[in-house]
């Protein structure tokens, strides 16, 4: 996975160790990406500032995407 500056179109860093990706969602603060790993049945949490994988969460077979929403009533 590559982290790209969309203004300059430059690759800032490469995140390794994820395997095939299926979906990516960037947190509202632009510091964290949640990446679906379809073959692994997991979602990885990636720190976009330093390119490290902070963790993985098993979510079941073949996740295709991930999205953010806001909690009602907050």
RONUGU-962924 format. One record per residue: residue number from 1; residue in one letter; x, y, z of N, C-alpha, C in turn. Coordinates in Angstrom, 1 decimal. Example, Ala and Ser with C-alpha at 12.3 -4.5 7.8 and 13.67 -1.06 7.14 Angstrom:
2
[1,A,[13.2,-5.7,7.8],[12.3,-4.5,7.8],[13.2,-3.3,7.8]]
[2,S,[12.8,-2.2,7.1],[13.7,-1.1,7.1],[12.9,0.0,7.9]]
REM end
This chain:
74
[1,X,[0.8,-1.2,0.0],[0.0,0.0,0.0],[0.9,1.2,0.0]]
[2,X,[0.5,2.2,-0.8],[1.3,3.5,-0.9],[0.5,4.6,-0.2]]
[3,X,[1.1,5.5,0.5],[0.5,6.7,1.0],[0.9,7.8,0.1]]
[4,X,[-0.1,8.5,-0.5],[0.2,9.5,-1.5],[-0.3,10.8,-1.0]]
[5,X,[0.5,11.9,-1.3],[0.0,13.3,-1.1],[-0.8,13.6,-2.3]]
[6,X,[-2.1,13.8,-2.2],[-3.0,14.0,-3.3],[-2.7,15.4,-4.0]]
[7,X,[-2.2,16.3,-3.2],[-1.9,17.7,-3.8],[-0.7,17.6,-4.8]]
[8,X,[0.4,16.9,-4.3],[1.6,16.8,-5.1],[1.7,15.6,-5.9]]
[9,X,[0.9,14.6,-5.7],[0.9,13.3,-6.3],[2.2,12.5,-6.1]]
[10,X,[2.8,12.8,-5.0],[4.0,12.1,-4.6],[3.8,11.0,-3.6]]
[11,X,[4.4,9.9,-3.8],[4.3,8.8,-2.8],[5.1,9.2,-1.6]]
[12,X,[4.5,9.2,-0.4],[5.1,9.6,0.8],[5.8,8.5,1.5]]
[13,X,[5.2,7.3,1.5],[5.8,6.1,2.1],[5.0,4.9,1.5]]
[14,X,[5.6,3.7,1.8],[5.0,2.5,1.4],[4.8,1.7,2.7]]
[15,X,[3.6,1.1,2.8],[3.2,0.3,4.0],[3.3,-1.1,3.5]]
[16,X,[4.2,-1.9,4.2],[4.3,-3.3,3.8],[3.7,-4.3,4.8]]
[17,X,[3.6,-5.5,4.4],[3.0,-6.6,5.2],[1.5,-6.7,5.3]]
[18,X,[0.8,-6.1,4.3],[-0.6,-6.2,4.3],[-1.2,-7.2,3.4]]
[19,X,[-0.6,-7.6,2.4],[-1.2,-8.6,1.4],[-2.2,-7.9,0.5]]
[20,X,[-3.0,-8.6,-0.2],[-3.9,-8.0,-1.2],[-5.0,-7.2,-0.4]]
[21,X,[-5.2,-6.0,-0.9],[-6.2,-5.1,-0.3],[-7.5,-5.1,-1.1]]
[22,X,[-8.6,-4.9,-0.4],[-9.9,-4.8,-1.2],[-10.5,-3.4,-1.0]]
[23,X,[-10.4,-2.8,0.2],[-11.1,-1.6,0.4],[-10.3,-0.7,1.4]]
[24,X,[-10.3,0.6,1.3],[-9.6,1.5,2.2],[-10.6,2.6,2.6]]
[25,X,[-10.6,3.0,3.9],[-11.3,4.1,4.3],[-10.4,4.9,5.3]]
[26,X,[-10.4,6.2,5.0],[-9.5,7.1,5.8],[-10.4,7.7,6.9]]
[27,X,[-9.8,7.7,8.2],[-10.5,8.3,9.3],[-10.7,9.8,9.1]]
[28,X,[-11.7,10.4,9.6],[-11.9,11.9,9.5],[-10.7,12.7,9.8]]
[29,X,[-9.9,12.3,10.7],[-8.7,13.1,11.1],[-7.5,12.9,10.1]]
[30,X,[-7.7,12.1,9.1],[-6.7,11.8,8.0],[-5.4,11.2,8.6]]
[31,X,[-5.4,10.6,9.8],[-4.2,10.0,10.4],[-4.2,8.5,10.3]]
[32,X,[-5.4,7.9,10.1],[-5.5,6.5,10.2],[-6.3,6.0,9.0]]
[33,X,[-5.8,4.8,8.5],[-6.6,4.2,7.4],[-7.0,2.8,7.9]]
[34,X,[-8.2,2.4,7.5],[-8.7,1.1,7.8],[-8.8,0.3,6.5]]
[35,X,[-8.1,-0.8,6.4],[-7.9,-1.5,5.1],[-8.4,-2.9,5.2]]
[36,X,[-9.3,-3.3,4.3],[-9.9,-4.6,4.3],[-8.9,-5.6,3.6]]
[37,X,[-8.6,-6.7,4.3],[-7.7,-7.7,3.8],[-8.6,-8.9,3.5]]
[38,X,[-9.1,-9.0,2.3],[-10.1,-10.0,1.9],[-9.6,-11.5,2.1]]
[39,X,[-8.4,-11.8,1.7],[-7.9,-13.2,1.8],[-7.7,-13.5,3.3]]
[40,X,[-7.4,-12.6,4.1],[-7.1,-12.8,5.5],[-8.4,-12.7,6.4]]
[41,X,[-9.5,-12.1,5.8],[-10.7,-12.0,6.6],[-10.5,-11.0,7.7]]
[42,X,[-9.8,-9.9,7.5],[-9.5,-9.0,8.6],[-9.5,-7.5,8.0]]
[43,X,[-9.5,-6.6,9.0],[-9.3,-5.2,8.7],[-8.0,-4.8,9.5]]
[44,X,[-7.1,-4.1,8.7],[-5.9,-3.6,9.3],[-6.0,-2.2,9.6]]
[45,X,[-5.4,-1.7,10.7],[-5.4,-0.3,11.1],[-4.0,0.2,10.8]]
[46,X,[-3.9,1.2,9.9],[-2.6,1.8,9.5],[-2.5,3.2,9.9]]
[47,X,[-1.4,3.5,10.6],[-1.0,4.9,10.9],[-0.4,5.5,9.7]]
[48,X,[-1.1,6.5,9.1],[-0.6,7.1,7.9],[0.5,8.1,8.1]]
[49,X,[0.7,8.5,9.3],[1.9,9.4,9.6],[3.2,8.7,9.5]]
[50,X,[3.3,7.5,10.0],[4.6,6.8,10.0],[4.5,5.5,9.1]]
[51,X,[3.4,5.1,8.6],[3.2,3.9,7.7],[3.3,2.6,8.5]]
[52,X,[3.0,2.6,9.7],[3.0,1.3,10.5],[1.6,0.7,10.6]]
[53,X,[1.6,-0.6,10.6],[0.3,-1.3,10.8],[0.2,-1.4,12.4]]
[54,X,[-0.9,-0.8,12.9],[-1.1,-0.7,14.3],[-1.8,-2.0,14.9]]
[55,X,[-2.5,-2.6,14.0],[-3.2,-3.8,14.4],[-4.1,-4.4,13.3]]
[56,X,[-4.6,-5.6,13.6],[-5.6,-6.3,12.7],[-6.7,-6.8,13.5]]
[57,X,[-7.9,-6.7,12.9],[-9.1,-7.3,13.6],[-9.8,-8.3,12.6]]
[58,X,[-10.0,-9.5,13.1],[-10.7,-10.5,12.3],[-12.1,-10.0,12.2]]
[59,X,[-12.7,-10.1,10.9],[-14.0,-9.7,10.7],[-14.9,-10.7,9.9]]
[60,X,[-14.3,-11.8,9.6],[-15.0,-12.8,8.8],[-14.6,-12.9,7.4]]
[61,X,[-15.1,-13.8,6.7],[-14.7,-14.1,5.3],[-14.9,-13.0,4.3]]
[62,X,[-13.9,-12.7,3.6],[-13.9,-11.9,2.4],[-14.4,-10.5,2.6]]
[63,X,[-13.9,-9.7,3.5],[-14.5,-8.3,3.6],[-14.1,-7.5,2.3]]
[64,X,[-15.0,-6.7,1.8],[-14.8,-6.0,0.6],[-14.5,-4.5,0.8]]
[65,X,[-15.1,-3.9,1.9],[-15.0,-2.5,2.1],[-15.2,-2.1,3.5]]
[66,X,[-15.0,-0.9,3.8],[-15.1,-0.3,5.1],[-15.5,1.1,5.0]]
[67,X,[-16.4,1.6,5.9],[-16.8,3.0,5.8],[-17.0,3.6,7.2]]
[68,X,[-17.0,4.9,7.2],[-17.2,5.6,8.5],[-18.5,6.2,8.5]]
[69,X,[-19.1,6.3,9.7],[-20.4,7.0,9.9],[-20.3,7.7,11.3]]
[70,X,[-21.3,8.5,11.5],[-21.3,9.2,12.8],[-22.4,8.5,13.7]]
[71,X,[-22.2,8.5,14.9],[-23.1,7.9,15.9],[-24.3,8.9,16.0]]
[72,X,[-25.5,8.4,16.0],[-26.7,9.2,16.2],[-26.8,9.7,17.6]]
[73,X,[-27.2,10.9,17.8],[-27.4,11.4,19.2],[-26.2,11.9,19.8]]
[74,X,[-25.0,12.0,19.1],[-23.8,12.5,19.8],[-23.8,14.0,19.8]]
REM end
